[in-house]
Amino acid sequence: MPIHHTKEGRIAKINIDCPPVNAIDSTQWLNLCNIINDLSEDKSVNVIVITASGKGFCGGADKVETRDNIELVPTLMDHLWKAARSIHMCNIPVITACHGYALGAGVFIPASGDFILASKDAYFGFPGINFRVIVGAAHMTRLFPLNVVRRMILTGEPISAEEANKYGAITSLHSSMQELHEAAFALAETIAGKERHSLVLAKKSLNAIEPIDIEAGFKVEQQISMSIDTD
């Protein structure tokens, strides 16, 4: 399975394995959504850790799927929106362990969650300005000051994990993928020891006080992107 999950104690692990660059098609975005939603309701699970195999965390949406089938773009956008929302609204904390790159749609996974751990060689970017796709700003405002978000969206240039860490977007930086995963699961162990009902209430409270409705913002961005070709 390109995206599969396992459980150990009260920790669930989701792993992305879509070679060669972990680009995810619409079917797998919906699969990720369904996995997250199921785990969100699973009372035996207190925390989710998302990792990836290969040389980078996620290369975004699989462009091969829509390159010759433009009519599939609305479905891809919808499934991506659902996956990002499922992570953000998950009843329990979601930790992402990012190595290498997280690009385009791939950034929505860590940006929608609760903790981002990264390797020192990791970077995050929305190159959509180069491909007539204008999304990402709503989620980026959870992580960075607005001037940094504008730079990322309007130039398409990525931001390094080192720089992201300076803005407080990264929970911790690590020298190797092994160290990264060990730290992610150590954090998960701490959270797993908490009472689940308290975690659920804390997540609802934290989401309720966020200054922007990122799901609504993301919908607006998608609608603008899909209207570009008709202008």
C-alpha positions as CSV (number, residue, x, y, z in Angstrom):
1,M,0.0,0.0,0.0
2,P,1.4,3.5,-0.9
3,I,0.0,4.8,2.4
4,H,-0.5,2.3,5.2
5,H,-0.8,2.4,9.0
6,T,0.1,0.3,12.0
7,K,-0.6,0.6,15.7
8,E,1.6,-0.1,18.7
9,G,0.1,0.5,22.0
10,R,-1.7,3.9,21.9
11,I,0.4,5.2,19.0
12,A,-0.6,4.9,15.4
13,K,2.0,5.2,12.6
14,I,1.1,6.3,9.1
15,N,3.8,5.8,6.4
16,I,3.9,7.4,3.0
17,D,5.6,5.2,0.4
18,C,4.8,6.4,-3.2
19,P,8.1,6.1,-5.1
20,P,9.9,7.8,-6.7
21,V,9.2,11.1,-5.0
22,N,6.2,10.3,-2.7
23,A,3.8,12.3,-4.9
24,I,0.2,11.4,-4.0
25,D,-2.7,10.9,-6.4
26,S,-6.3,11.6,-5.6
27,T,-7.1,8.0,-4.6
28,Q,-4.3,8.0,-2.0
29,W,-5.3,11.5,-0.7
30,L,-8.7,10.1,0.0
31,N,-7.1,7.0,1.5
32,L,-5.1,9.2,3.9
33,C,-8.3,11.0,4.8
34,N,-10.1,7.8,5.6
35,I,-7.2,6.4,7.7
36,I,-6.9,9.6,9.7
37,N,-10.7,9.8,10.3
38,D,-10.8,6.1,11.4
39,L,-7.9,6.7,13.8
40,S,-9.5,9.9,15.1
41,E,-12.5,7.8,16.3
42,D,-10.4,4.9,17.5
43,K,-10.5,5.2,21.3
44,S,-7.5,2.9,21.7
45,V,-5.2,5.5,19.9
46,N,-4.0,8.7,21.6
47,V,-1.6,10.1,19.0
48,I,-0.7,9.7,15.3
49,V,2.8,9.9,13.8
50,I,3.2,10.4,10.0
51,T,6.5,9.4,8.4
52,A,7.7,8.7,4.9
53,S,10.0,6.3,3.1
54,G,12.5,7.4,0.4
55,K,14.5,10.5,-0.2
56,G,11.8,13.0,0.8
57,F,8.7,13.3,2.8
58,C,6.2,14.2,0.1
59,G,6.6,15.6,-3.4
60,G,3.0,16.9,-3.5
61,A,0.1,15.9,-5.7
62,D,0.9,13.4,-8.5
63,K,0.9,15.5,-11.6
64,V,0.9,12.4,-13.9
65,E,-2.7,11.8,-12.8
66,T,-4.0,15.2,-14.1
67,R,-1.5,16.0,-16.8
68,D,-3.6,14.4,-19.6
69,N,-6.9,14.4,-17.6
70,I,-7.6,17.9,-16.6
71,E,-11.2,16.9,-15.7
72,L,-9.7,15.0,-12.7
73,V,-8.4,18.3,-11.1
74,P,-11.6,19.0,-9.1
75,T,-11.5,15.5,-7.6
76,L,-7.9,15.8,-6.7
77,M,-8.5,19.2,-5.1
78,D,-11.5,17.9,-3.1
79,H,-9.6,14.8,-1.9
80,L,-6.6,17.0,-0.9
81,W,-8.9,19.3,1.0
82,K,-10.5,16.4,2.8
83,A,-7.1,14.9,3.7
84,A,-5.8,18.2,5.1
85,R,-9.0,18.8,7.0
86,S,-8.9,15.3,8.5
87,I,-5.4,16.0,9.9
88,H,-6.3,19.4,11.2
89,M,-9.6,18.4,12.8
90,C,-8.4,15.0,14.1
91,N,-9.5,14.3,17.6
92,I,-6.0,13.5,18.7
93,P,-2.6,15.1,18.1
94,V,-0.8,14.4,14.8
95,I,3.0,14.5,14.6
96,T,4.8,14.7,11.3
97,A,8.4,13.6,10.8
98,C,9.7,15.4,7.7
99,H,12.9,14.6,5.9
100,G,14.3,15.8,2.6
101,Y,11.5,17.8,0.9
102,A,7.8,18.6,1.5
103,L,6.6,20.4,-1.6
104,G,3.2,21.7,-2.8
105,A,0.4,19.6,-1.6
106,G,2.9,17.7,0.5
107,V,3.3,20.6,2.9
108,F,-0.4,20.4,3.8
109,I,0.3,17.3,5.8
110,P,2.7,18.8,8.3
111,A,1.0,22.2,8.2
112,S,-2.3,20.7,9.2
113,G,-1.0,18.8,12.2
114,D,0.1,19.6,15.7
115,F,3.9,19.0,15.7
116,I,6.5,19.1,12.9
117,L,9.9,17.4,13.5
118,A,12.4,17.7,10.6
119,S,15.8,16.6,9.5
120,K,18.3,19.4,9.1
121,D,18.3,18.9,5.3
122,A,14.5,19.3,5.0
123,Y,12.8,22.1,3.2
124,F,9.3,23.2,2.6
125,G,7.9,24.9,-0.5
126,F,4.9,25.9,-2.6
127,P,6.1,26.2,-6.2
128,G,2.5,26.5,-7.4
129,I,3.1,30.1,-8.7
130,N,5.1,28.4,-11.5
131,F,2.3,26.1,-12.4
132,R,-0.8,28.4,-12.1
133,V,-1.8,26.8,-8.8
134,I,-2.3,29.4,-6.0
135,V,-2.7,27.5,-2.8
136,G,-0.9,27.2,0.5
137,A,-1.2,30.6,2.2
138,A,-4.0,29.7,4.6
139,H,-2.1,26.7,6.0
140,M,1.3,28.6,6.1
141,T,-0.2,31.3,8.4
142,R,-0.3,28.6,11.1
143,L,3.5,28.4,10.9
144,F,5.0,31.6,9.6
145,P,4.6,35.4,9.8
146,L,2.6,36.9,6.9
147,N,5.6,38.4,5.2
148,V,7.3,35.0,5.1
149,V,4.1,33.4,3.7
150,R,3.9,36.1,1.0
151,R,7.5,35.4,0.0
152,M,6.9,31.7,-0.2
153,I,3.7,32.0,-2.2
154,L,4.7,34.8,-4.6
155,T,8.3,33.6,-5.4
156,G,7.7,29.8,-5.1
157,E,11.0,29.5,-3.3
158,P,11.2,27.0,-0.5
159,I,12.1,27.6,3.1
160,S,14.7,25.5,4.9
161,A,13.9,23.6,8.0
162,E,16.7,25.7,9.7
163,E,14.9,28.9,8.8
164,A,11.5,27.4,9.7
165,N,12.9,26.5,13.1
166,K,13.7,30.2,13.7
167,Y,10.1,31.1,13.4
168,G,9.0,28.4,15.8
169,A,7.4,26.2,13.1
170,I,9.6,23.2,13.8
171,T,9.4,21.3,17.1
172,S,12.9,20.0,16.8
173,L,15.7,19.5,14.2
174,H,17.7,16.3,13.7
175,S,20.8,15.2,12.0
176,S,19.6,11.9,10.5
177,M,16.4,10.2,9.5
178,Q,16.9,7.6,12.3
179,E,17.3,10.4,14.9
180,L,14.3,12.2,13.5
181,H,12.0,9.1,13.8
182,E,13.3,8.3,17.3
183,A,12.5,11.8,18.4
184,A,9.0,11.7,16.8
185,F,8.1,8.5,18.6
186,A,9.6,9.7,21.9
187,L,7.3,12.7,21.7
188,A,4.4,10.3,20.7
189,E,5.2,8.2,23.8
190,T,4.8,11.3,26.0
191,I,1.4,12.1,24.5
192,A,0.3,8.5,24.5
193,G,0.6,8.5,28.3
194,K,-2.1,11.3,28.6
195,E,-5.8,10.7,29.2
196,R,-7.4,10.5,25.8
197,H,-10.5,12.5,26.7
198,S,-8.3,15.4,27.9
199,L,-6.3,15.2,24.6
200,V,-9.6,15.4,22.6
201,L,-10.8,18.4,24.5
202,A,-7.4,20.2,24.3
203,K,-7.4,19.7,20.5
204,K,-10.9,21.1,20.1
205,S,-9.9,24.1,22.3
206,L,-6.7,24.8,20.4
207,N,-8.5,24.6,17.0
208,A,-11.3,26.8,18.2
209,I,-9.0,29.7,19.0
210,E,-7.0,29.7,15.8
211,P,-7.2,33.1,14.1
212,I,-8.1,31.8,10.6
213,D,-10.4,29.2,9.3
214,I,-7.9,27.3,7.2
215,E,-10.4,24.9,5.6
216,A,-12.5,27.9,4.3
217,G,-9.3,29.7,3.2
218,F,-8.1,26.6,1.4
219,K,-11.4,26.3,-0.5
220,V,-11.1,29.9,-1.6
221,E,-7.5,29.3,-2.8
222,Q,-8.6,26.2,-4.7
223,Q,-11.5,28.0,-6.4
224,I,-9.1,30.8,-7.5
225,S,-6.6,28.3,-8.9
226,M,-9.3,26.4,-10.9
227,S,-10.5,29.7,-12.3
228,I,-7.1,30.7,-13.7
229,D,-7.4,28.7,-16.9
230,T,-10.8,30.2,-17.6
231,D,-9.7,33.8,-17.4
